[in-house]
Amino acid sequence: MNTSPRQAAHADRPLPAGAGYLGPHTSRTPLTVTVVLRRMGQPPTPAAWPQRPRWARGEFGTHCGADPADIARVRSHADAYGLEEAGCEPHRRVLQLRGSVDALQRAFGVQLGRYRWPGLPQYVVGCEQAPVLPADVAPSVIAVLGLDGRPVARPQFRKPLATPNQTYTPPQIGQLYNFPANTDGSGQCVALIELGGGFSQTDLTTYFTALGISPVPTVTAVSVAGGKNSPGGEADGEVMLDIEMVGSLAPGAAIAVYFAPNTDQGFYEAISQAAHDTQNKPSVISISWGGPEASWSASSLAAMQSALEDAAALGVSVTVAAGDNGSSDGESDGQPHVDFPASSPYSLACGGTTLTAAASTISSEVVWNETASNEGATGGGVSTDYALPTWQQGSNVPKAPNGFVGRGVPDVAGDADPLTGYQVRVDGQDQVIGGTSAVAPLWAALLARCNQSLGRSVGDVHAALYQIGESAFHDITQGNNGAYDAGQGWDACTGLGSPDGQMLLAALAAQNTSATGTGTSGGQRKT
């Protein structure tokens, strides 16, 4: 796992305000780590849509999984330090190893510490150094996850501080955005990635019944890396918002909620397991969690990117919230930042608007920016880690502050202002919630309905959306998110704009019958 100068800058994760080192970690409780291995072949990721996945989930590992020789090298290294194998899934390129703190420290050349973390009652285990492996093993390994248990992401939802100006049920938003008629997501499964919180089936039944949705959408909780459906905390707002958005806008779709710990290991495992899930078989993954790109370690970024790449190769669309803290993404250095995993070229990054409607018609839609009243603003900007993808080359994406020609964020948008937010139910209470957290599941539901009508998964839909352009979008031309202004066409506040669902489906259907050609996706990670 050799690192470039840019990767080295990512090696040490900065501590947030209120965090602190408490001393070495000396517990006798064993730890389990996830070793993410390189793939033995390049995945068949599409440059143009439509392109059907070359291999189904059950066949993918034979062609794009881990090389048996790489697995053998890592096993040999683990054996030398007395680590036990806790699991091996070559198709997902993961080898799970378990051992004492001392054995793991010696095997990976690190020192584990205890950290005080803001908002958490107990210390977390952290690791300041990037793992080090022997020269014959290092090329086989993308990342060793699980040595660092510090939180990596935050939920991107906002509760209004002031009385909202206008609020909507999700079906009302679906009507305003002209979601395609005669579709409800039947035959599809939407995966939701959750790094905390939980849901109550009683709340869901009450909520959907009040909206007249019958039967109540099917929701399945999936435990990942020890995570579980655990309602009773602040993150319930995120979980319930995601479920209620998808369940209201695509009530015929099955919903699988993957609960994982808020760590790099948990986040990676949730995305990877959802992408490769042969039981629930999601066609869309919605992610409403993330953190500033610069706050991720190089190996965590690489591992996450490889999981998202797997999803694209398997024909799974991934919608991701772009953030709720404007162009700074909540950082205090005065520079613009983008949120990851929204900044991945395999993520459909979802920005936010302020939407006003009258008589079932949109009367105004501008960039969400309520920073002056501490009500948040849409994320957006330019990646400093991922190069400009081919499908974005005609979008006039500005250079990043450091001059890098990077991937622009977001791709698309939807209503996110908590002052024009969504009527939801959380922990027995009806309330209003906004944030780009609502936009990711909104787009996930829309894509599920498109999949249903098309009779196939749209998969990595970037190339199609940028080719379709303004005809299927409400172009947002007013407002800013701090460093970036809205304008005609794509911008770093709201991307291509908010959807006209019926027009989008028609354009995708036209491409589905006429487009040909395959290739390799743009947007490779900078080295």
C-alpha positions as CSV (number, residue, x, y, z in Angstrom):
1,M,0.0,0.0,0.0
2,N,2.4,2.6,-1.2
3,T,1.2,6.2,-1.0
4,S,1.6,9.1,-3.4
5,P,2.2,12.6,-1.9
6,R,-1.5,13.4,-2.3
7,Q,-2.4,10.1,-0.6
8,A,0.0,10.9,2.2
9,A,-1.8,14.1,2.8
10,H,-4.9,11.9,3.5
11,A,-3.0,9.4,5.7
12,D,-3.7,11.2,9.0
13,R,-7.3,12.1,9.8
14,P,-7.6,15.5,11.6
15,L,-9.4,15.5,14.9
16,P,-12.6,17.6,15.1
17,A,-13.2,20.2,17.8
18,G,-13.9,18.4,21.1
19,A,-12.0,15.3,20.2
20,G,-8.8,14.2,21.9
21,Y,-6.3,11.4,22.4
22,L,-6.7,9.6,25.7
23,G,-3.8,7.1,25.6
24,P,-3.0,3.8,24.1
25,H,-5.6,1.1,23.5
26,T,-4.7,-1.8,25.8
27,S,-8.0,-3.8,25.9
28,R,-7.7,-7.6,25.7
29,T,-10.9,-7.8,23.6
30,P,-10.0,-9.0,20.1
31,L,-10.8,-6.9,17.1
32,T,-11.9,-7.9,13.6
33,V,-10.5,-6.1,10.6
34,T,-11.6,-6.1,6.9
35,V,-8.8,-6.4,4.4
36,V,-10.0,-5.0,1.1
37,L,-8.1,-6.6,-1.8
38,R,-7.5,-5.4,-5.3
39,R,-9.7,-6.9,-8.1
40,M,-8.1,-9.3,-10.5
41,G,-9.7,-7.6,-13.5
42,Q,-11.1,-4.2,-14.5
43,P,-14.9,-4.0,-14.0
44,P,-17.1,-3.5,-17.0
45,T,-18.2,0.0,-16.1
46,P,-20.1,1.8,-18.8
47,A,-19.0,5.1,-20.5
48,A,-22.4,5.4,-22.3
49,W,-25.8,4.3,-21.3
50,P,-27.4,1.9,-21.9
51,Q,-25.0,-1.0,-21.3
52,R,-26.1,-4.1,-19.5
53,P,-23.8,-5.5,-16.8
54,R,-21.6,-8.2,-18.4
55,W,-21.9,-10.5,-15.4
56,A,-24.7,-11.1,-12.9
57,R,-24.0,-10.8,-9.1
58,G,-23.4,-14.6,-8.9
59,E,-20.8,-14.5,-11.7
60,F,-19.1,-11.2,-10.9
61,G,-16.5,-12.6,-8.5
62,T,-15.1,-15.0,-11.0
63,H,-14.1,-12.2,-13.2
64,C,-13.7,-9.1,-11.0
65,G,-13.3,-10.6,-7.5
66,A,-10.0,-11.0,-5.6
67,D,-7.2,-13.0,-7.1
68,P,-6.7,-16.3,-5.2
69,A,-2.9,-15.6,-5.1
70,D,-3.6,-12.3,-3.3
71,I,-5.8,-14.0,-0.8
72,A,-3.0,-16.6,-0.2
73,R,-0.4,-13.8,0.4
74,V,-2.5,-12.0,2.9
75,R,-3.4,-15.3,4.7
76,S,0.3,-16.1,5.0
77,H,1.0,-12.7,6.5
78,A,-1.9,-13.1,8.9
79,D,-0.7,-16.5,10.0
80,A,2.7,-15.2,10.8
81,Y,1.3,-12.9,13.4
82,G,-1.3,-15.3,14.8
83,L,-4.4,-13.7,13.3
84,E,-7.4,-15.8,12.8
85,E,-9.5,-15.8,9.6
86,A,-13.0,-14.7,10.5
87,G,-14.4,-14.7,6.9
88,C,-13.5,-14.6,3.3
89,E,-15.7,-13.4,0.4
90,P,-13.6,-13.3,-2.8
91,H,-16.4,-12.0,-4.9
92,R,-16.5,-8.9,-2.7
93,R,-12.7,-8.8,-2.4
94,V,-12.7,-9.0,1.4
95,L,-10.8,-11.1,3.9
96,Q,-11.8,-10.7,7.6
97,L,-9.1,-11.2,10.2
98,R,-9.4,-11.3,13.9
99,G,-6.8,-10.9,16.6
100,S,-5.6,-9.3,19.8
101,V,-4.7,-5.6,19.8
102,D,-1.0,-6.4,20.1
103,A,-1.1,-8.9,17.2
104,L,-2.9,-6.4,14.9
105,Q,-0.5,-3.6,15.8
106,R,2.5,-5.8,14.9
107,A,0.9,-7.2,11.8
108,F,0.0,-3.8,10.3
109,G,2.7,-1.6,11.9
110,V,0.3,0.7,13.7
111,Q,-0.4,1.9,17.3
112,L,-4.1,1.9,18.4
113,G,-5.3,4.6,20.8
114,R,-8.4,5.7,22.7
115,Y,-10.0,8.9,21.6
116,R,-12.6,11.1,23.2
117,W,-15.1,11.9,20.5
118,P,-17.7,14.8,20.5
119,G,-21.3,13.5,21.0
120,L,-20.3,10.0,22.1
121,P,-20.5,8.9,25.7
122,Q,-17.6,6.3,25.4
123,Y,-14.2,6.5,23.9
124,V,-13.5,5.2,20.4
125,V,-10.5,3.3,19.2
126,G,-8.5,5.1,16.6
127,C,-5.3,4.8,14.5
128,E,-3.1,7.7,13.5
129,Q,-0.9,5.8,11.1
130,A,-1.6,4.2,7.7
131,P,-1.1,0.5,7.9
132,V,2.2,-0.9,6.6
133,L,2.6,-4.2,4.9
134,P,5.6,-6.1,3.5
135,A,6.6,-5.3,-0.1
136,D,5.3,-8.7,-1.4
137,V,1.9,-8.2,0.3
138,A,1.2,-4.5,0.0
139,P,0.3,-4.4,-3.8
140,S,-2.5,-6.9,-3.1
141,V,-4.2,-4.7,-0.5
142,I,-6.4,-1.6,-1.1
143,A,-7.1,-1.0,2.6
144,V,-7.2,-2.5,6.1
145,L,-10.4,-1.3,7.7
146,G,-11.4,-1.7,11.3
147,L,-8.2,-0.5,13.0
148,D,-9.8,2.9,13.2
149,G,-13.2,3.1,14.8
150,R,-13.6,6.9,14.7
151,P,-16.8,8.1,13.0
152,V,-16.4,9.0,9.4
153,A,-19.7,10.4,8.3
154,R,-22.7,12.5,9.4
155,P,-26.3,12.3,8.4
156,Q,-27.3,15.1,5.9
157,F,-30.6,16.1,7.3
158,R,-31.9,19.3,8.9
159,K,-34.7,20.1,11.2
160,P,-36.0,23.7,10.8
161,L,-35.2,26.1,13.6
162,A,-37.9,28.6,12.5
163,T,-41.5,27.9,11.4
164,P,-41.4,26.5,7.9
165,N,-42.7,28.6,5.1
166,Q,-44.3,25.7,3.2
167,T,-44.1,21.9,3.7
168,Y,-44.9,18.9,1.6
169,T,-45.7,15.3,1.8
170,P,-43.4,13.2,-0.4
171,P,-46.3,12.4,-2.8
172,Q,-46.9,16.1,-3.3
173,I,-43.2,16.5,-4.2
174,G,-43.6,13.6,-6.6
175,Q,-46.5,15.4,-8.3
176,L,-44.5,18.6,-8.5
177,Y,-41.6,16.8,-10.1
178,N,-43.9,15.0,-12.5
179,F,-42.9,11.5,-11.4
180,P,-43.8,9.1,-14.3
181,A,-47.4,7.9,-14.3
182,N,-48.4,4.3,-14.0
183,T,-45.2,3.5,-12.1
184,D,-44.7,2.7,-8.4
185,G,-41.4,0.9,-8.3
186,S,-42.9,-2.6,-8.4
187,G,-40.3,-5.3,-9.0
188,Q,-37.5,-3.1,-7.7
189,C,-35.6,-3.0,-4.4
190,V,-34.1,0.2,-3.0
191,A,-31.2,-0.2,-0.5
192,L,-30.7,2.5,2.2
193,I,-27.3,2.8,3.9
194,E,-27.7,3.8,7.6
195,L,-24.8,4.3,10.0
196,G,-26.9,4.6,13.1
197,G,-30.5,5.0,14.3
198,G,-33.4,2.8,13.5
199,F,-37.1,2.7,12.6
200,S,-40.4,1.6,14.2
201,Q,-42.7,-0.5,12.1
202,T,-45.6,1.0,14.0
203,D,-44.5,4.5,13.0
204,L,-44.2,3.4,9.3
205,T,-47.6,1.8,9.3
206,T,-49.2,4.9,10.8
207,Y,-47.4,7.2,8.4
208,F,-48.1,5.3,5.2
209,T,-51.7,4.6,6.2
210,A,-52.3,8.4,6.8
211,L,-51.1,9.0,3.2
212,G,-53.4,6.4,1.8
213,I,-50.6,4.1,0.8
214,S,-51.8,0.5,0.9
215,P,-50.4,-2.0,1.2
216,V,-47.7,-0.6,3.5
217,P,-44.3,-0.8,1.7
218,T,-42.1,-3.8,2.7
219,V,-39.1,-2.8,4.8
220,T,-36.3,-5.2,5.7
221,A,-33.5,-4.5,8.2
222,V,-30.1,-6.0,7.3
223,S,-27.4,-6.1,9.9
224,V,-23.9,-5.3,8.7
225,A,-20.6,-5.6,10.7
226,G,-22.6,-5.6,14.0
227,G,-24.9,-2.7,13.1
228,K,-28.6,-3.2,13.7
229,N,-31.9,-1.4,13.7
230,S,-31.7,0.5,16.9
231,P,-34.3,3.3,17.2
232,G,-34.2,5.8,20.0
233,G,-31.6,8.3,19.0
234,E,-31.1,11.4,16.9
235,A,-30.2,9.4,13.8
236,D,-33.7,8.0,13.7
237,G,-34.6,11.2,11.8
238,E,-32.3,10.1,9.0
239,V,-33.5,6.5,8.9
240,M,-37.2,7.4,9.0
241,L,-36.8,10.2,6.4
242,D,-35.1,7.9,4.0
243,I,-37.7,5.1,4.4
244,E,-40.7,7.4,4.2
245,M,-39.4,9.2,1.1
246,V,-38.8,6.0,-0.8
247,G,-41.9,4.2,0.5
248,S,-44.1,7.2,-0.4
249,L,-42.6,7.9,-3.8
250,A,-42.0,4.2,-4.9
251,P,-44.5,2.3,-2.7
252,G,-44.3,-0.8,-4.9
253,A,-40.6,-1.2,-4.3
254,A,-39.1,-3.3,-1.6
255,I,-36.9,-1.4,0.8
256,A,-33.8,-3.0,2.4
257,V,-32.1,-1.0,5.2
258,Y,-28.4,-1.9,5.7
259,F,-27.5,-0.9,9.3
260,A,-23.7,-0.6,9.9
261,P,-21.4,1.1,12.4
262,N,-20.3,4.7,11.6
263,T,-16.8,3.7,10.7
264,D,-14.8,3.3,7.5
265,Q,-15.2,-0.5,7.9
266,G,-18.9,-0.3,8.5
267,F,-19.5,2.2,5.6
268,Y,-17.5,0.1,3.2
269,E,-19.1,-3.1,4.2
270,A,-22.7,-1.7,4.0
271,I,-22.2,-0.5,0.4
272,S,-20.3,-3.6,-0.7
273,Q,-22.8,-6.0,0.8
274,A,-25.8,-4.1,-0.7
275,A,-24.2,-4.0,-4.1
276,H,-23.5,-7.8,-4.0
277,D,-26.7,-8.8,-2.2
278,T,-28.1,-11.8,-4.1
279,Q,-31.2,-12.1,-1.8
280,N,-32.6,-8.5,-1.8
281,K,-31.0,-7.6,-5.2
282,P,-31.3,-3.8,-4.9
283,S,-31.2,-1.9,-8.2
284,V,-30.7,1.4,-6.5
285,I,-28.6,2.3,-3.4
286,S,-29.4,5.6,-1.5
287,I,-26.8,7.1,0.8
288,S,-27.6,10.1,3.0
289,W,-24.4,10.1,5.0
290,G,-21.0,11.5,4.2
291,G,-18.0,13.7,5.3
292,P,-15.7,16.2,3.8
293,E,-13.4,14.6,1.2
294,A,-10.3,15.9,2.9
295,S,-11.3,14.2,6.2
296,W,-11.0,10.7,4.8
297,S,-7.8,8.6,4.9
298,A,-6.4,7.6,1.5
299,S,-7.0,3.9,2.0
300,S,-10.6,4.5,3.2
301,L,-11.3,6.6,0.1
302,A,-9.8,3.9,-2.1
303,A,-11.8,1.1,-0.5
304,M,-15.1,3.1,-0.7
305,Q,-14.4,4.0,-4.3
306,S,-13.9,0.3,-5.1
307,A,-17.2,-0.6,-3.5
308,L,-19.0,2.1,-5.5
309,E,-17.2,0.9,-8.7
310,D,-18.5,-2.6,-8.0
311,A,-22.1,-1.2,-7.7
312,A,-21.7,0.5,-11.1
313,A,-20.3,-2.6,-12.7
314,L,-23.3,-4.6,-11.4
315,G,-25.8,-2.2,-12.8
316,V,-26.8,-0.6,-9.5
317,S,-27.4,3.1,-9.3
318,V,-26.1,5.0,-6.2
319,T,-27.7,8.3,-5.2
320,V,-25.8,10.3,-2.5
321,A,-26.6,13.5,-0.5
322,A,-24.2,16.3,-1.4
323,G,-24.2,17.9,2.1
324,D,-26.0,20.5,4.1
325,N,-23.3,23.0,4.9
326,G,-22.8,24.9,1.7
327,S,-19.6,25.1,-0.3
328,S,-17.5,24.8,2.9
329,D,-19.0,21.4,3.8
330,G,-18.7,22.5,7.4
331,E,-14.9,22.9,7.3
332,S,-13.4,26.0,9.0
333,D,-10.4,26.7,6.8
334,G,-12.1,29.2,4.6
335,Q,-11.8,26.9,1.5
336,P,-14.4,25.2,-0.5
337,H,-14.9,21.4,0.1
338,V,-17.0,18.7,-1.3
339,D,-18.6,15.8,0.5
340,F,-17.6,12.1,0.0
341,P,-19.0,9.7,-1.1
342,A,-21.1,12.2,-3.1
343,S,-17.8,13.3,-4.9
344,S,-17.2,9.8,-6.3
345,P,-17.8,9.7,-10.1
346,Y,-19.8,6.5,-9.4
347,S,-22.3,8.5,-7.1
348,L,-25.2,10.5,-8.4
349,A,-24.6,13.5,-6.2
350,C,-27.8,15.1,-5.0
351,G,-27.9,18.9,-4.2
352,G,-30.7,21.0,-2.7
353,T,-33.2,23.6,-3.6
354,T,-35.8,25.8,-1.9
355,L,-39.1,25.1,-3.5
356,T,-42.3,27.1,-3.5
357,A,-45.5,25.8,-5.1
358,A,-49.0,27.0,-5.7
359,A,-51.9,24.9,-7.1
360,S,-49.8,21.8,-7.6
361,T,-47.4,23.8,-9.7
362,I,-43.8,24.9,-8.9
363,S,-43.9,28.7,-8.7
364,S,-40.3,29.2,-7.6
365,E,-37.2,27.0,-7.2
366,V,-33.8,28.5,-6.2
367,V,-30.6,27.2,-4.6
368,W,-31.1,26.2,-1.0
369,N,-29.0,28.7,1.1
370,E,-30.4,29.6,4.5
371,T,-26.9,30.0,6.0
372,A,-27.7,33.5,7.3
373,S,-30.4,32.1,9.6
374,N,-28.4,28.9,10.4
375,E,-30.8,26.7,8.4
376,G,-28.1,25.2,6.2
377,A,-27.3,25.3,2.5
378,T,-26.7,22.8,-0.3
379,G,-23.2,21.3,-0.7
380,G,-21.5,21.5,-4.0
381,G,-18.1,22.2,-5.5
382,V,-15.2,20.5,-7.2
383,S,-13.4,17.3,-6.1
384,T,-9.7,17.5,-5.4
385,D,-9.4,13.7,-5.5
386,Y,-11.4,12.6,-8.6
387,A,-10.6,13.9,-12.1
388,L,-13.2,15.4,-14.3
389,P,-15.2,12.5,-15.8
390,T,-15.8,12.3,-19.6
391,W,-19.5,12.8,-19.2
392,Q,-19.0,16.1,-17.4
393,Q,-16.4,17.6,-19.8
394,G,-19.0,19.8,-21.6
395,S,-20.5,21.2,-18.4
396,N,-18.0,24.0,-17.7
397,V,-17.0,22.7,-14.3
398,P,-14.6,25.2,-12.7
399,K,-11.2,24.1,-11.4
400,A,-10.8,23.2,-7.8
401,P,-9.2,25.8,-5.5
402,N,-5.8,24.1,-6.0
403,G,-6.1,24.2,-9.7
404,F,-7.1,20.5,-10.1
405,V,-9.5,19.7,-13.0
406,G,-11.9,17.8,-10.8
407,R,-15.3,16.1,-10.8
408,G,-18.1,18.6,-10.2
409,V,-20.7,18.2,-7.4
410,P,-23.7,17.8,-7.5
411,D,-25.2,16.1,-10.5
412,V,-28.9,16.7,-9.8
413,A,-31.0,18.4,-7.2
414,G,-34.4,18.5,-5.4
415,D,-36.2,20.3,-2.6
416,A,-34.0,20.2,0.5
417,D,-34.6,23.5,2.5
418,P,-36.0,22.6,5.9
419,L,-38.1,25.7,5.6
420,T,-39.8,24.1,2.6
421,G,-39.3,20.6,4.0
422,Y,-41.0,17.3,4.2
423,Q,-43.8,16.1,6.5
424,V,-42.5,12.9,8.1
425,R,-43.0,10.8,11.3
426,V,-40.1,10.0,13.6
427,D,-40.3,8.2,17.0
428,G,-44.0,8.7,17.3
429,Q,-44.0,12.4,16.4
430,D,-45.1,14.1,13.2
431,Q,-42.4,16.7,12.2
432,V,-40.8,18.5,9.3
433,I,-37.3,17.6,8.0
434,G,-35.2,18.8,5.1
435,G,-31.6,18.5,3.9
436,T,-30.0,16.8,0.9
437,S,-30.7,13.6,2.9
438,A,-34.2,13.9,1.4
439,V,-33.0,14.3,-2.1
440,A,-30.9,11.1,-2.3
441,P,-33.9,8.9,-1.6
442,L,-36.1,11.1,-3.8
443,W,-33.9,10.4,-6.7
444,A,-33.6,6.7,-5.7
445,A,-37.4,6.4,-5.8
446,L,-37.5,8.1,-9.2
447,L,-34.9,5.8,-10.7
448,A,-36.7,2.8,-9.3
449,R,-39.8,3.9,-11.1
450,C,-37.8,4.4,-14.3
451,N,-36.3,0.9,-13.9
452,Q,-39.8,-0.5,-13.6
453,S,-41.1,1.1,-16.7
454,L,-38.0,0.4,-18.8
455,G,-37.8,-3.2,-17.7
456,R,-34.1,-2.9,-16.8
457,S,-31.9,-1.1,-14.4
458,V,-30.5,2.2,-15.6
459,G,-27.3,1.6,-13.5
460,D,-24.6,4.2,-13.7
461,V,-26.9,6.8,-15.3
462,H,-24.4,9.8,-15.4
463,A,-23.7,9.7,-19.1
464,A,-27.3,9.5,-20.0
465,L,-28.3,12.4,-17.7
466,Y,-25.6,14.7,-19.0
467,Q,-26.5,13.8,-22.6
468,I,-30.2,14.4,-22.0
469,G,-29.5,17.7,-20.4
470,E,-32.0,20.5,-19.7
471,S,-35.0,18.8,-21.4
472,A,-35.6,16.6,-18.4
473,F,-34.7,19.1,-15.7
474,H,-35.9,22.3,-14.0
475,D,-32.7,24.4,-14.5
476,I,-32.0,26.3,-11.2
477,T,-30.5,29.7,-12.2
478,Q,-30.8,31.7,-9.0
479,G,-28.9,31.6,-5.8
480,N,-25.5,30.4,-4.5
481,N,-24.1,28.0,-1.9
482,G,-21.3,30.3,-0.8
483,A,-18.4,30.0,-3.2
484,Y,-20.4,29.0,-6.2
485,D,-23.3,30.7,-8.1
486,A,-26.2,29.1,-9.9
487,G,-26.5,29.7,-13.7
488,Q,-27.8,28.2,-16.9
489,G,-27.0,24.6,-17.3
490,W,-24.9,22.6,-14.8
491,D,-23.6,24.5,-11.8
492,A,-21.9,23.5,-8.5
493,C,-25.0,24.3,-6.5
494,T,-27.8,22.2,-8.1
495,G,-26.1,20.3,-10.9
496,L,-28.3,19.8,-13.9
497,G,-31.4,20.8,-11.8
498,S,-34.4,19.2,-10.3
499,P,-36.3,16.5,-12.2
500,D,-39.2,16.4,-14.6
501,G,-39.7,12.7,-14.0
502,Q,-42.0,12.0,-17.0
503,M,-39.6,13.7,-19.4
504,L,-36.6,11.9,-17.9
505,L,-38.3,8.5,-18.4
506,A,-39.2,9.4,-22.0
507,A,-35.6,10.4,-22.7
508,L,-34.1,7.3,-21.1
509,A,-36.6,5.1,-23.0
510,A,-35.5,6.8,-26.3
511,Q,-31.8,6.1,-25.4
512,N,-32.7,2.6,-24.4
513,T,-33.9,1.8,-27.9
514,S,-31.4,3.8,-30.0
515,A,-28.1,4.1,-28.2
516,T,-25.3,1.7,-28.8
517,G,-21.6,1.4,-27.8
518,T,-19.6,0.5,-24.7
519,G,-16.5,1.7,-23.1
520,T,-14.6,2.6,-20.0
521,S,-16.0,5.1,-17.5
522,G,-14.3,8.4,-17.0
523,G,-13.5,9.9,-13.6
524,Q,-10.5,7.9,-12.5
525,R,-9.0,8.7,-9.1
526,K,-6.0,11.0,-9.3
527,T,-2.6,9.6,-8.4
